[in-house]
Amino acid sequence: MSNAETGAAIRIVVADDQRSVRDGLALMLGLLPDITVVAVAADGDETLAAAGQHHPDVILLDLHMPGMDGIEATRRLTAEHPGPAVVVLTTYADDTSILEALRAGARGYLTKNAGRADIARAIHAAASGQSVLDAAVQATLLEAAASTPARPTPASELPDGLTSRECDVLILIAQGLSNSEIADTLFLSGNTIKTHINQIGRAHV
């Protein structure tokens, strides 16, 4: 059972290559009563080390860092430390960055325009197993989805090699629906939706 479910403070690692950004985020989030910043990291290697040492619930991660970037760090975290949920916090909101992060295993994706309340909400949602995308990210995915046929028949025409059902789930995530709302919309169980989200994150990497 996660800390979010037990009411304990959510343990997070903040990873960003800019010291002023990561220290500012750590200070800002550390002031919240239900979040504890257990470590900060400047790159992917430090993030992996922090995950192994501190066993956080959530890792707040920038995409573009020196050495091992956020995408590769997310892949490694998913494979080697599957416990923490990864929430991307970055300046990039293009569809390629978003989809690569989701395929790598990210649970949430925010831009750095997000405020403290938005970041805290995403951390809580990720710790509870929910997927969170901010408004700019949702708009980007909806625009990408709108340019794709609703139900292409050949698998090669599906965006980024996703199945048609995975596309359905991704579009609903982009529209801001929770896992339970997606399950109700598609008449599927919550566990099935989680499986599809995991496949979106892990498939075709």
Backbone as CSV, one residue per row, in Angstrom:
resi,resn,N_x,N_y,N_z,CA_x,CA_y,CA_z,C_x,C_y,C_z
1,MET,0.849,-1.194,0.000,0.000,0.000,0.000,0.883,1.242,0.000
2,SER,0.565,2.241,-0.856,1.393,3.425,-0.984,1.173,4.389,0.172
3,ASN,2.115,5.329,0.333,1.966,6.348,1.360,0.735,7.198,1.128
4,ALA,0.389,7.417,-0.151,-0.794,8.204,-0.467,-2.052,7.519,0.057
5,GLU,-2.059,6.186,0.032,-3.230,5.435,0.490,-3.278,5.333,2.014
6,THR,-2.123,5.359,2.668,-2.097,5.225,4.120,-2.180,6.559,4.831
7,GLY,-2.030,7.657,4.088,-2.064,8.972,4.705,-0.700,9.478,5.123
8,ALA,0.351,8.666,4.959,1.708,9.105,5.279,2.188,10.091,4.224
9,ALA,3.193,10.884,4.593,3.741,11.848,3.644,4.311,11.127,2.425
10,ILE,4.106,11.707,1.260,4.620,11.140,0.017,6.095,11.512,-0.117
11,ARG,6.936,10.523,-0.301,8.384,10.715,-0.405,8.752,10.919,-1.876
12,ILE,9.432,12.035,-2.157,9.770,12.319,-3.550,11.246,12.646,-3.716
13,VAL,11.727,12.383,-4.933,13.045,12.817,-5.380,12.827,13.860,-6.463
14,VAL,13.550,14.974,-6.385,13.472,16.031,-7.389,14.734,15.963,-8.250
15,ALA,14.570,15.787,-9.558,15.719,15.655,-10.467,15.659,16.726,-11.548
16,ASP,16.661,17.590,-11.563,16.776,18.647,-12.575,18.230,19.068,-12.648
17,ASP,18.738,19.310,-13.868,20.152,19.643,-13.988,20.470,21.065,-13.554
18,GLN,19.456,21.932,-13.445,19.685,23.301,-13.001,19.522,23.377,-11.483
19,ARG,20.606,23.734,-10.814,20.584,23.720,-9.353,19.510,24.638,-8.786
20,SER,19.347,25.819,-9.379,18.357,26.755,-8.859,16.948,26.195,-8.974
21,VAL,16.697,25.444,-10.059,15.366,24.864,-10.265,15.108,23.744,-9.268
22,ARG,16.041,22.798,-9.156,15.798,21.668,-8.264,15.754,22.104,-6.798
23,ASP,16.625,23.057,-6.414,16.587,23.534,-5.037,15.295,24.304,-4.763
24,GLY,14.859,25.077,-5.759,13.606,25.815,-5.601,12.413,24.881,-5.477
25,LEU,12.390,23.837,-6.316,11.307,22.858,-6.246,11.326,22.121,-4.915
26,ALA,12.526,21.728,-4.479,12.635,21.005,-3.212,12.150,21.865,-2.052
27,LEU,12.520,23.137,-2.066,12.090,24.047,-1.003,10.578,24.245,-1.051
28,MET,10.050,24.495,-2.244,8.622,24.745,-2.405,7.791,23.542,-1.968
29,LEU,8.177,22.350,-2.441,7.406,21.154,-2.121,7.620,20.718,-0.677
30,GLY,8.798,20.992,-0.146,9.077,20.619,1.234,8.227,21.379,2.240
31,LEU,7.645,22.488,1.818,6.779,23.266,2.705,5.385,22.661,2.830
32,LEU,5.050,21.720,1.946,3.739,21.082,1.999,3.740,20.000,3.078
33,PRO,2.682,19.925,3.878,2.699,19.004,5.020,2.663,17.532,4.657
34,ASP,2.188,17.197,3.456,2.026,15.795,3.092,3.021,15.329,2.041
35,ILE,4.073,16.110,1.822,5.121,15.733,0.879,6.475,15.907,1.558
36,THR,7.332,14.899,1.423,8.684,14.967,1.965,9.682,14.766,0.840
37,VAL,10.558,15.738,0.621,11.615,15.613,-0.380,12.776,14.862,0.264
38,VAL,13.035,13.655,-0.207,14.073,12.819,0.414,15.427,12.965,-0.260
39,ALA,15.450,13.502,-1.506,16.728,13.670,-2.209,16.516,14.556,-3.423
40,VAL,17.610,15.145,-3.894,17.616,15.858,-5.170,18.697,15.233,-6.040
41,ALA,18.550,15.378,-7.351,19.505,14.779,-8.294,19.720,15.722,-9.460
42,ALA,20.929,15.696,-10.030,21.274,16.601,-11.123,21.265,15.927,-12.484
43,ASP,21.172,14.595,-12.527,21.154,13.883,-13.808,20.549,12.496,-13.605
44,GLY,20.505,11.733,-14.681,19.876,10.424,-14.617,20.577,9.461,-13.689
45,ASP,21.899,9.479,-13.687,22.645,8.558,-12.819,22.365,8.844,-11.351
46,GLU,22.362,10.120,-10.986,22.063,10.476,-9.602,20.620,10.118,-9.244
47,THR,19.716,10.225,-10.213,18.315,9.879,-9.972,18.173,8.392,-9.666
48,LEU,18.842,7.556,-10.462,18.796,6.113,-10.214,19.387,5.767,-8.851
49,ALA,20.497,6.426,-8.514,21.116,6.171,-7.216,20.186,6.587,-6.077
50,ALA,19.522,7.724,-6.229,18.603,8.202,-5.198,17.407,7.270,-5.058
51,ALA,16.916,6.746,-6.177,15.788,5.811,-6.128,16.168,4.548,-5.368
52,GLY,17.373,4.049,-5.620,17.820,2.844,-4.934,18.080,3.059,-3.463
53,GLN,18.537,4.239,-3.097,18.885,4.507,-1.705,17.685,4.906,-0.852
54,HIS,16.775,5.722,-1.427,15.713,6.323,-0.618,14.335,5.708,-0.838
55,HIS,14.159,4.924,-1.882,12.879,4.265,-2.167,11.700,5.244,-2.118
56,PRO,11.735,6.278,-2.975,10.661,7.281,-2.957,9.363,6.738,-3.544
57,ASP,8.292,7.472,-3.305,6.998,7.146,-3.918,6.897,7.750,-5.313
58,VAL,7.478,8.943,-5.484,7.378,9.680,-6.746,8.724,10.310,-7.064
59,ILE,9.068,10.332,-8.351,10.259,11.044,-8.812,9.805,12.134,-9.775
60,LEU,10.102,13.385,-9.420,9.786,14.535,-10.269,11.016,14.801,-11.122
61,LEU,10.879,14.652,-12.438,12.048,14.473,-13.305,12.007,15.391,-14.518
62,ASP,13.104,16.099,-14.764,13.251,16.870,-15.995,13.652,15.916,-17.125
63,LEU,13.323,16.274,-18.362,13.670,15.401,-19.489,15.093,15.599,-19.972
64,HIS,15.516,16.840,-20.103,16.797,17.116,-20.746,17.844,17.426,-19.690
65,MET,18.659,16.409,-19.391,19.736,16.522,-18.423,21.006,15.957,-19.050
66,PRO,22.184,16.368,-18.588,23.434,15.865,-19.172,23.629,14.389,-18.868
67,GLY,24.403,13.728,-19.734,24.623,12.293,-19.535,23.351,11.526,-19.841
68,MET,22.881,10.773,-18.867,21.630,10.036,-19.028,20.458,11.003,-18.911
69,ASP,19.708,11.196,-20.002,18.598,12.154,-19.959,17.378,11.560,-19.266
70,GLY,16.311,12.356,-19.168,15.124,11.931,-18.444,14.407,10.750,-19.068
71,ILE,14.430,10.653,-20.394,13.770,9.531,-21.064,14.457,8.220,-20.691
72,GLU,15.775,8.183,-20.842,16.510,6.966,-20.507,16.430,6.675,-19.014
73,ALA,16.481,7.728,-18.193,16.357,7.524,-16.751,14.996,6.913,-16.408
74,THR,13.956,7.358,-17.085,12.620,6.801,-16.838,12.567,5.332,-17.234
75,ARG,13.169,4.987,-18.376,13.228,3.579,-18.797,13.946,2.743,-17.748
76,ARG,15.087,3.241,-17.276,15.867,2.495,-16.298,15.126,2.380,-14.966
77,LEU,14.481,3.456,-14.556,13.716,3.421,-13.313,12.587,2.405,-13.410
78,THR,11.881,2.397,-14.536,10.777,1.461,-14.728,11.270,0.019,-14.651
79,ALA,12.453,-0.232,-15.205,12.994,-1.592,-15.230,13.640,-1.993,-13.913
80,GLU,14.376,-1.072,-13.292,15.188,-1.425,-12.125,14.567,-1.028,-10.789
81,HIS,13.745,0.017,-10.799,13.104,0.504,-9.571,11.639,0.805,-9.880
82,PRO,10.818,-0.209,-10.109,9.446,0.017,-10.570,8.513,0.609,-9.519
83,GLY,8.956,0.713,-8.273,8.084,1.244,-7.231,7.698,2.702,-7.413
84,PRO,8.669,3.614,-7.611,8.329,5.039,-7.722,7.598,5.361,-9.025
85,ALA,6.641,6.271,-8.927,5.984,6.790,-10.120,6.775,7.983,-10.623
86,VAL,7.011,8.044,-11.927,7.766,9.142,-12.519,6.800,10.197,-13.047
87,VAL,7.006,11.439,-12.614,6.260,12.585,-13.142,7.266,13.509,-13.817
88,VAL,7.093,13.716,-15.105,7.995,14.586,-15.857,7.598,16.043,-15.631
89,LEU,8.586,16.885,-15.373,8.384,18.333,-15.273,9.436,18.984,-16.151
90,THR,9.012,19.534,-17.290,9.960,19.984,-18.297,9.431,21.199,-19.042
91,THR,10.292,21.828,-19.824,9.860,22.961,-20.650,9.287,22.484,-21.982
92,TYR,9.456,21.205,-22.316,9.087,20.696,-23.641,7.685,20.087,-23.630
93,ALA,6.842,20.540,-24.571,5.481,20.020,-24.655,5.155,19.547,-26.070
94,ASP,6.174,19.141,-26.842,5.930,18.608,-28.178,5.488,17.157,-28.075
95,ASP,4.752,16.693,-29.083,4.169,15.355,-29.002,5.235,14.261,-28.963
96,THR,6.385,14.488,-29.601,7.436,13.472,-29.570,7.973,13.277,-28.156
97,SER,8.272,14.376,-27.468,8.774,14.276,-26.088,7.739,13.634,-25.181
98,ILE,6.473,14.029,-25.333,5.413,13.502,-24.478,5.276,11.997,-24.668
99,LEU,5.177,11.558,-25.931,4.971,10.139,-26.202,6.184,9.306,-25.803
100,GLU,7.379,9.837,-26.015,8.576,9.095,-25.598,8.597,8.926,-24.080
101,ALA,8.203,9.966,-23.359,8.170,9.877,-21.896,7.126,8.867,-21.437
102,LEU,5.943,8.891,-22.051,4.894,7.947,-21.676,5.297,6.519,-22.026
103,ARG,5.919,6.323,-23.193,6.364,4.990,-23.575,7.460,4.487,-22.640
104,ALA,8.272,5.422,-22.137,9.339,5.023,-21.219,8.804,4.635,-19.854
105,GLY,7.564,5.050,-19.543,6.963,4.656,-18.276,6.523,5.792,-17.370
106,ALA,6.596,7.046,-17.842,6.183,8.174,-17.011,4.698,8.090,-16.677
107,ARG,4.349,8.407,-15.439,2.957,8.393,-14.986,2.275,9.733,-15.219
108,GLY,3.070,10.819,-15.231,2.516,12.155,-15.436,3.459,13.004,-16.248
109,TYR,2.931,14.095,-16.808,3.750,14.976,-17.645,3.247,16.392,-17.452
110,LEU,4.113,17.252,-16.918,3.788,18.655,-16.690,4.825,19.534,-17.370
111,THR,4.408,20.745,-17.748,5.381,21.737,-18.194,5.760,22.602,-17.001
112,LYS,6.869,23.343,-17.167,7.353,24.160,-16.061,6.527,25.424,-15.844
113,ASN,5.462,25.580,-16.622,4.489,26.634,-16.333,3.548,26.226,-15.207
114,ALA,3.595,24.959,-14.812,2.711,24.472,-13.754,3.048,25.140,-12.423
115,GLY,2.018,25.465,-11.660,2.210,26.059,-10.350,2.366,24.999,-9.274
116,ARG,2.602,25.464,-8.031,2.826,24.518,-6.937,1.626,23.607,-6.737
117,ALA,0.409,24.168,-6.819,-0.789,23.350,-6.616,-0.907,22.278,-7.694
118,ASP,-0.563,22.639,-8.946,-0.627,21.664,-10.045,0.391,20.552,-9.846
119,ILE,1.597,20.929,-9.445,2.638,19.928,-9.232,2.272,19.012,-8.069
120,ALA,1.773,19.603,-6.981,1.373,18.792,-5.826,0.241,17.838,-6.196
121,ARG,-0.709,18.319,-6.995,-1.830,17.478,-7.413,-1.326,16.303,-8.261
122,ALA,-0.370,16.586,-9.141,0.179,15.524,-9.990,0.951,14.503,-9.161
123,ILE,1.671,14.965,-8.156,2.413,14.052,-7.286,1.454,13.138,-6.540
124,HIS,0.384,13.706,-5.993,-0.596,12.896,-5.271,-1.265,11.889,-6.203
125,ALA,-1.630,12.348,-7.404,-2.289,11.449,-8.356,-1.364,10.311,-8.755
126,ALA,-0.112,10.632,-9.066,0.842,9.595,-9.479,1.079,8.594,-8.361
127,ALA,1.189,9.086,-7.122,1.405,8.188,-5.990,0.221,7.259,-5.771
128,SER,-0.952,7.673,-6.253,-2.165,6.857,-6.118,-2.437,5.996,-7.346
129,GLY,-1.505,6.025,-8.318,-1.653,5.190,-9.500,-2.391,5.837,-10.647
130,GLN,-2.635,7.152,-10.561,-3.345,7.849,-11.626,-2.361,8.502,-12.587
131,SER,-2.801,8.737,-13.808,-1.988,9.422,-14.810,-2.455,10.868,-14.915
132,VAL,-1.504,11.803,-14.966,-1.835,13.222,-14.991,-1.054,13.913,-16.096
133,LEU,-1.770,14.649,-16.947,-1.152,15.478,-17.977,-1.699,16.889,-17.818
134,ASP,-0.822,17.905,-17.903,-1.354,19.250,-17.743,-2.017,19.726,-19.031
135,ALA,-2.628,20.897,-18.980,-3.473,21.366,-20.075,-2.708,21.496,-21.388
136,ALA,-1.483,22.017,-21.332,-0.705,22.179,-22.561,-0.384,20.833,-23.190
137,VAL,-0.100,19.846,-22.348,0.209,18.504,-22.837,-1.037,17.852,-23.428
138,GLN,-2.164,18.006,-22.749,-3.421,17.475,-23.271,-3.730,18.064,-24.642
139,ALA,-3.536,19.375,-24.796,-3.820,20.039,-26.067,-2.929,19.495,-27.176
140,THR,-1.655,19.251,-26.858,-0.726,18.710,-27.853,-1.155,17.316,-28.304
141,LEU,-1.527,16.467,-27.349,-1.937,15.110,-27.699,-3.254,15.099,-28.469
142,LEU,-4.171,15.973,-28.084,-5.445,16.050,-28.809,-5.227,16.496,-30.246
143,GLU,-4.319,17.455,-30.444,-4.008,17.915,-31.798,-3.392,16.784,-32.615
144,ALA,-2.486,16.019,-31.988,-1.869,14.889,-32.686,-2.906,13.821,-33.004
145,ALA,-3.817,13.570,-32.036,-4.848,12.556,-32.241,-5.820,12.973,-33.333
146,ALA,-6.115,14.279,-33.407,-7.072,14.769,-34.393,-6.566,14.604,-35.812
147,SER,-5.251,14.558,-35.970,-4.670,14.400,-37.306,-4.516,12.947,-37.707
148,THR,-4.946,12.037,-36.800,-4.840,10.599,-37.055,-6.225,10.023,-37.289
149,PRO,-6.431,9.161,-38.289,-7.736,8.531,-38.483,-8.217,7.869,-37.201
150,ALA,-9.515,7.967,-36.922,-10.070,7.459,-35.659,-9.824,5.968,-35.494
151,ARG,-10.022,5.202,-36.540,-9.842,3.750,-36.439,-9.105,3.216,-37.657
152,PRO,-7.828,3.528,-37.828,-7.096,2.990,-38.974,-7.019,1.477,-38.885
153,THR,-7.148,0.821,-40.024,-7.135,-0.633,-40.005,-5.733,-1.214,-39.937
154,PRO,-4.821,-0.798,-40.815,-3.485,-1.385,-40.732,-2.763,-0.895,-39.486
155,ALA,-2.094,-1.810,-38.789,-1.388,-1.429,-37.566,-0.301,-0.403,-37.855
156,SER,0.252,-0.440,-39.065,1.336,0.477,-39.394,0.874,1.924,-39.424
157,GLU,-0.457,2.166,-39.559,-0.962,3.530,-39.620,-1.265,4.096,-38.245
158,LEU,-1.236,3.270,-37.227,-1.496,3.757,-35.876,-0.310,4.574,-35.392
159,PRO,-0.560,5.666,-34.654,0.551,6.509,-34.206,1.485,5.763,-33.279
160,ASP,2.772,5.838,-33.574,3.820,5.270,-32.726,3.623,3.797,-32.435
161,GLY,2.950,3.079,-33.347,2.816,1.645,-33.205,1.843,1.196,-32.135
162,LEU,0.992,2.086,-31.632,0.039,1.715,-30.597,-1.121,0.925,-31.190
163,THR,-1.775,0.109,-30.377,-2.980,-0.563,-30.823,-4.137,0.436,-30.816
164,SER,-5.226,0.087,-31.481,-6.369,0.996,-31.536,-6.939,1.263,-30.147
165,ARG,-6.975,0.240,-29.285,-7.487,0.440,-27.927,-6.559,1.328,-27.121
166,GLU,-5.236,1.148,-27.291,-4.285,2.016,-26.605,-4.443,3.459,-27.059
167,CYS,-4.747,3.655,-28.356,-5.008,5.007,-28.857,-6.242,5.597,-28.183
168,ASP,-7.292,4.777,-28.035,-8.504,5.241,-27.352,-8.174,5.721,-25.943
169,VAL,-7.394,4.912,-25.232,-7.032,5.255,-23.855,-6.197,6.526,-23.829
170,LEU,-5.224,6.641,-24.746,-4.347,7.805,-24.776,-5.128,9.079,-25.051
171,ILE,-6.097,9.011,-25.959,-6.910,10.187,-26.270,-7.716,10.620,-25.055
172,LEU,-8.257,9.671,-24.324,-9.054,10.010,-23.137,-8.169,10.563,-22.023
173,ILE,-6.948,10.046,-21.895,-5.998,10.632,-20.947,-5.735,12.084,-21.329
174,ALA,-5.549,12.321,-22.632,-5.286,13.679,-23.110,-6.455,14.619,-22.846
175,GLN,-7.664,14.064,-22.775,-8.837,14.867,-22.486,-9.011,15.126,-20.992
176,GLY,-8.105,14.570,-20.188,-8.129,14.846,-18.764,-8.932,13.879,-17.930
177,LEU,-9.373,12.754,-18.502,-10.172,11.795,-17.745,-9.282,10.984,-16.800
178,SER,-9.829,10.636,-15.643,-9.124,9.773,-14.700,-9.207,8.325,-15.183
179,ASN,-8.443,7.451,-14.552,-8.479,6.037,-14.926,-9.882,5.468,-14.800
180,SER,-10.579,5.799,-13.714,-11.921,5.257,-13.514,-12.891,5.801,-14.557
181,GLU,-12.734,7.081,-14.936,-13.611,7.656,-15.969,-13.344,7.028,-17.333
182,ILE,-12.079,6.729,-17.607,-11.744,6.054,-18.863,-12.366,4.659,-18.880
183,ALA,-12.287,3.967,-17.741,-12.872,2.626,-17.646,-14.371,2.678,-17.919
184,ASP,-15.055,3.666,-17.340,-16.502,3.797,-17.559,-16.809,4.129,-19.015
185,THR,-16.003,5.000,-19.615,-16.238,5.418,-20.993,-16.078,4.258,-21.969
186,LEU,-15.056,3.431,-21.721,-14.751,2.325,-22.638,-15.369,1.000,-22.203
187,PHE,-16.128,1.048,-21.092,-16.779,-0.164,-20.565,-15.755,-1.262,-20.278
188,LEU,-14.670,-0.860,-19.627,-13.616,-1.789,-19.252,-13.364,-1.682,-17.756
189,SER,-12.656,-2.653,-17.197,-12.335,-2.601,-15.777,-11.165,-1.660,-15.534
190,GLY,-11.050,-1.215,-14.276,-9.935,-0.357,-13.923,-8.598,-1.032,-14.134
191,ASN,-8.520,-2.325,-13.838,-7.269,-3.061,-14.028,-6.889,-3.136,-15.507
192,THR,-7.893,-3.273,-16.370,-7.611,-3.318,-17.806,-7.061,-1.983,-18.283
193,ILE,-7.614,-0.888,-17.764,-7.118,0.434,-18.137,-5.675,0.607,-17.678
194,LYS,-5.370,0.160,-16.461,-3.987,0.247,-15.981,-3.044,-0.554,-16.871
195,THR,-3.511,-1.717,-17.330,-2.696,-2.537,-18.219,-2.419,-1.815,-19.533
196,HIS,-3.462,-1.174,-20.098,-3.277,-0.429,-21.348,-2.300,0.726,-21.149
197,ILE,-2.408,1.434,-20.017,-1.508,2.558,-19.746,-0.069,2.069,-19.618
198,ASN,0.111,0.922,-18.953,1.450,0.351,-18.841,2.010,-0.016,-20.208
199,GLN,1.127,-0.559,-21.077,1.574,-0.916,-22.429,1.948,0.320,-23.222
200,ILE,1.181,1.398,-23.064,1.521,2.646,-23.744,2.897,3.113,-23.313
201,GLY,3.179,2.926,-22.012,4.459,3.371,-21.483,5.621,2.500,-21.891
202,ARG,5.364,1.175,-22.029,6.484,0.250,-22.205,6.665,-0.272,-23.622
203,ALA,5.596,-0.282,-24.402,5.668,-0.896,-25.719,6.414,-0.003,-26.722
204,HIS,7.067,-0.661,-27.647,7.690,0.021,-28.793,8.728,1.028,-28.353
205,VAL,9.402,0.762,-27.229,10.429,1.698,-26.762,11.631,1.638,-27.694
